[in-house]
C-alpha cells in the first residue's frame, strides 16, 4: 500500500484507532494517548534510536519505513526486519527499562508518532488490564523472531531467499503481466542483510531462481513468475526446483 504524503498524514487519533495495538482500547484511552503523542519526522538514513540508547518512547510509523538492524564488532550489518506505515516498534525497552537492542533507521523519509515512556507507564498503572493487547503483540513479534532464528540456522540460503521473497510479495505484491511484482526497491546488498548472507551469495541464488523460471529480475525489482513452485521450494518438497 503506498504511503500517504505528508499532506495526507492521518490525525494522531486515527493513527491509534486504526492500529492493532490500540484499536481495541476504549475511546477515552485513545483520546488520552492522542493528546500526549507527538510527531517526529526523519530523513533517509536518520536514526530513530541506536543500540544502547535508553528507552524514551514507543513509536508508530505514520508515513514511510523503518529498518531495524544490528552491526557486529567487525562492522557486518544484519537487517532484522522492516517496519511499515501502521506498525509500532520500541516496546521491549519500554517494558523492561533496559537499553535498546538494535538500531532503528529511516529507510527513506518518514514520519513517526511518539508516545513517551511516561505516558504509556502512567496509562498502564491506572488501567493494568490494558497490558493484554501489548502482551499479544509482543508474543506475535517473539514468534516471528524465533522463526527467523530457526530459518537462519536450519534452512539453506535458497529456501530462506524464496521464503523472504514470498513474504515480501504478501506485503508489497502488485499484479504484473509476468506474475507478481514485489513493488519495493530492494538492492541485492539490502536483501543480503535481511538474510544474513553476502550480496554475492544472494545474487547467485537469484540468478538460479531466474534460470529455473521462478522469478524475473530487473534493476532493484523482482517479479515472482511461478508462485506455486516458489512455495514448494520453501516447503522443501522438491530438490530440483532450482537449477544451478
N, C-alpha and C positions, 0 to 999 in steps of 0.2 A: 504494500500500500504506500503510495507516495506520501512523503512527509509534508505537512502543511507549511506554507510560507510563514514568515514572521507575522504578516498581517492576518493570517488565518489561525494563529495560535489560540487554543481553547482557553476559557477562563480557568482560574485556579480551581474553582468548584467543579467544573466539567472534567478537569484532569483527574480529580479524585473520584468523582462519581462514576466515571466510565472505566475505572481500573479495577482489576480483580482484587487487588489488595484492600481497597476501600469501598467498593460498590455496595457491600452488604452492611456497611455501618449505618447507624441512624443518621438521618438528615442533619440533626443538630450537631453531631460529631463532625460530619463533613464540613459543615459551615465553620465550626471552630478551627479545624485544621486549615481550611482555606484562608481564614483571617490571619493565621500565623505563618503561612507559607510565603516564600519569596521566589522570584525568578532569577536565574543566572544564565548568562549567555557565554558560550565557549567558542573559540576559534579552532579551526582544524589543528590537531596536534597538541592542544592545550590540555593540561591535566585537570581533571575534576578532583582527584586526590592521588596521592602517591603511597606506595608501600611504606609502612612505618608511621604514616600520619595518624594522629589520634582522631577518633570519630567526632565529627561536628554535626552531621545531619544525615538524613535519608533523602535520596534523590530520585525524582521521577522525570523521565525524558519526555518533554513536550514536543520537541522537534529534533530530528537528527538521529545520530547513532553514537554510542559509547563503546569503545573497545576495552575489555578488561584483560590485562596481560601481566606476566611476570618476567623478570630478567635474571639470568644466572650470574654468578660471580665472574664467569668468563665472558659475559656480555651477550649470551644467546637468549633471544626473546621468544616466549611462547604465548600465543594468544589463547586465552581460555574460552572466551565467548564474546559475542557482540550483544549489547542491549539496545533495543529499538524504541521508537516512539511508543509510549504507553507502558514501558517497562519501568520497574523500580529497582534500585540497587543500593548497596551500602548498609543493609540491615544487620549483617552479622556483627560488625563492630558496634552498632548502636546497642545491641542487646548484651554483648559481653564486655563492652567498655575497653577492649583491647585494640592495639593499633591495626591499621588496615593491612590486609594480607596481600594486596596486589595493587597495581597501578590501574587507574581508570582514565582513559584518554579519549578526547573527542575525535571521532573519525568523520571529518567534515565539520562545517559549522553546525552548532546545535544549541538548544536551549533546554534548561532543566528547571524543575520545580524543587525547591529546597525546603525540607521540613527539619527544623533544628532538633537536636537530640533532646533538649529540654522540653520541647513541645510534645514529642512522642512519649517521653517518660512521664510527663505530667498527666497526659491523657490516660495512659495505662495504669497509673497509680490510682486515678479516680474511678476507672472502669476496667478492672483486671480481666473481665470477660472478653475484652477486645483482643486479648492475646491470641485467641483461637484463629482468626484469619491470618495472623502473622506466622503462627506455627505451621499452618497448612502450606503457605508459600515457601517457608524455609525447608520443609520436608520435600517439596517438589524440586527445589534447587539442589538439595542434597542428593536426591535420586539422579538428577542429571549429572552432577559432578561425579558420582560413583560410577555411572555408566561410562562417562568419558575416561576415567582412570582404567576401567576394565577394558575398554576398547584399545587404549594405548598399550596395555600390557599383553593382550591376547590376540588382537586382530592384526593381520598383515596390512601393510600400507594400502594395498589395492582395495581391500574391503573398507578400511577406515575412510579412504577418499570417497568411495562410492556412497557410503553411509552419510558422510558430511554433505555431499552434493545433493542427495535426496532430501536431506533436512533443509538445506538452503532453498531447494525448489519448493518445498512446502511453504516457506516463508516469503519467497520472492518470485515464485514461478509465474511466468506470463506465457500465454498461448503463442506459439511460433509455428510457421509453416513446416518446420522440420522436427517439431517436438515441443519441449517445454524449456523456455529460456529462463535462466537464473538472472533476473533483472537486477544485477548488483555488480558493480565494478570490483573484481576480485583478482588482483595480480597473483601470480603463482607464488611469490615470496610470502604474501599475506596468507594464502591458502596453506602454505607450508607451516607457518606459525600456528595456524589453527590445528594442524595435525601433528605437530611436534616432529616435523621432517624438514629436510633441506629443500630449497627451491628446485634443485636438480632432480631429486628423487620424485617430487611431485610432478615435475614436467614429464619425466619418463613414464609415470603411471597414467597421466592424462593422455599422452600420445598412444599408449597401449589401449586405453579405452576408446580413443578415436578410431584406431585401426580396426577395432572389433565392432565398430558401428554403434557404440553405446552413447557417445557424445560427439558433438561438433564444436570445435574450438575457434574462437575469434579473439581479437585483442581485448583482454580483460573480461571476456564473456564466455559463458559455457551454455550450450544447448543440450539437454538430455534428449537423445533421439530414440531411445528404447528403454522406457521406464521399467517395464516388466523384467527385462534381462538384468537391468541395474539392481532391482530389488532382489533378484535371485542371487546375484553376486554378493550382496550384503548378507544374505541368509546362508551363503556358503554352499548353495545347492549344486553348483557346477564348478569344476576345476578348469573348464575350458572356455569360460565366458570371456576372458580377456586373453587375447593373443599377443605374445611378445614379439 
